[in-house]
Amino acid sequence: MAQRRTSFGDRARYWFDSTLARGASAIVGWMALLCLAVVVPASAVVVWTDPHAPRSLPDRLAQVWHLTGETLRLGGATGTPLRVTMSVLLALVALLYVSTLVGLITTALTERLTALRRGRSTVLEQGHVVVLGWSEQVFTVVGELVAANANQRRAAVVVLADRDKTAMEEALGTKAGSVGRTRLICRSGPTTDPAVLTLTSPATAGVVLVLPRDEPDADAEVVKTLLALRAALAGAQSRPPVVAAVRDDRYRLAACLAAGPGAVVLESDTVTARLIVQAARRPGLSLVHRELLDFAGDEFYLVGEASLVGRTFGDALLSYPTSSVVGLVRGDTPLLAPPPRTTITADDLLIVVSRDDDTAWPGPCGQWVEKAATVSGSPTPARPERVLVLGWNRRAPLMVDQLRRRALPGSVVDVVADCGGETARQVRESGTRHGPGPVLTFHPGDVTRPETLERLDVHSYDSVIVLGQDPAPGQPEDHPDNRTLVTLLLLRRLEETTGRELPVVTELVDDRNRALAPISPGADVIISGKLIGLLMAQISQNRHLAAVFDELFSADGTGIRLRPAGDYVVPGCETAFATVVAAARERGECAIGYRSRDEASAGPGHGVRINPPKAERRRWTDGDEVVVVGRD
């Protein structure tokens, strides 16, 4: 084959590139030639077009040299060759000195800016929040802290993670939104290094939050981070409160020991499993949890009220027109929905749901209670339940345990998951681990295939729980939400085919996938990472709430429930919310809100109203539900 001829342009470019590859000397030489090629002809044009220029050629050439020397800072002196040479030498020395000085200054500034971009400078703040670690929870935590600090002037949140500082700032700016008055400071480095932890000034922080990463060894790293934090605070006069989260309950004791006394360690998998089961038993409960845990609406506060000392807890329920009382804190022990005849002492704090900590003001509410509208009969009896679990992950055994604790005789739990040997073994162990309970049956099958779901009588179940698989180690692209979204699409198709809505509870990992999920707007979706982030943000503002949340979300304690409104007020009557509170008081419960059936499909609250004013009147229907704090 004939060889293609190389064009002159290609040869010239190749020769030029080869010359530049020789190093700095070649680059300097080319720059000098380029400058002379431009400056000398331009100087000649200036001299020859000057009407006052000398007439002789030597004088004109000297004038050209003079202009060239001034332009290139070469002196431009004329005279004997020695004089010209010395002038050029002095000009080059001066140019070298100035260039070196400018280079040193530029290098120092560049190194300083690079160090700042790397996040290696020490934070000098007081009372700030330190967030250690990086995961999907960090966006929820930072966003909620910004909302909580909206009315403060000098609030600061410091995030330390082993990631690029600029990348963290861009990600937080995109996902967490505007930070308002709060100063957001990012520092880069491993959270397990005590020397790096000192960059965040933990000794002067108001609280330290430790987040688990989205990897299998995340819990071990949380424990190591807590040990590094202890080392970094060695010798400090005071230690800030610490709030940490682990996924596996086997690491909780180690995390508590590493964090020290007074720290709060949450078990994210256990809390998530409990809330999924609660939402499966009563659709819409996840919306109530979201309203109570974020800082956008009403949340829990602890308040003291001297005027209620010596009176009963039942009196306190109707003593706050714009706040809802749910319990007492006696010492360090929360008493949620205690008996109405419980006497309030001087050391007790009331647990209230309110818009802010300064909006819980007392006032009489008894004038709005209409006893004729209350229902005094027995509550709606519970019945055996049928639950379908589609998928299996590390939280599934915990959910089965939660279902077993409260299941009535005759209840059924069917599990459909891939027929892997490990999955089948875990299902069998979950069915026999805690003795008698609901009948647990394992059906092997791929929940992302239409034929698997079509073989099931999905509409015969009281609730359908959709779980994503745990991502395989070393395969971050295998996101568990991908399979969950496919399963939800197939369930949606079944709904459209039959014209009947399914009571689906979905677990997602990434909050951004909620907008992609083919479900009704008011459906129950548990975002595991966001849920724990909300809890950590709430506890960071008041660590005494940790015991309150632990009781609310416990398996057998007093929790948040959705009850039929017909159990409290006569359906079809119009009455104030104070009447509902009084009716709930007779049953030993604390009413804190309601969910309207007519508004269940409309955003943003989907019918959920938390902490309405006691004087608010509405017509109650059979489909309405009352949000209460009480026991099953």
Disulfide bonds with the S-S distance in Angstrom:
none
